[in-house]
Amino acid sequence: MAKLKQASLFKEEGELIAIREKERKLEQAHREFVKLPAKLALEKKERDCTMPPMAEIKERQKINRFEQSLSRGQIENVLRTQRHSLAMMMLLATGTLLMLFWAYKIMIG
């Protein structure tokens, strides 16, 4: 009978330990749950401080696209000017060569 009673006590002690462990976990979860609103508010504040609002991001993207198209237009203007300059240089070189050829023809005879 004493062994049966002792076995019953061990079983009850094991259950008591399990119940206390569950209680400890629940208390810990409750403490974390209580801290959650403050933690969320802090995270929101950090997000607001580090990342601009979505409207501002879209505005920046729009400005970047405009500046890129403007710079592409400027590049096209520079290339057009360079093509015109190259054509004028070729005409000048051709005219100079023709004048030298003409002067050579006159000298020879």
Secondary structure as GFF3:
##gff-version 3
##sequence-region A 1 109
A	DSSP	alpha_helix	2	50	.	.	.	ID=ss1
A	DSSP	alpha_helix	54	108	.	.	.	ID=ss2
###
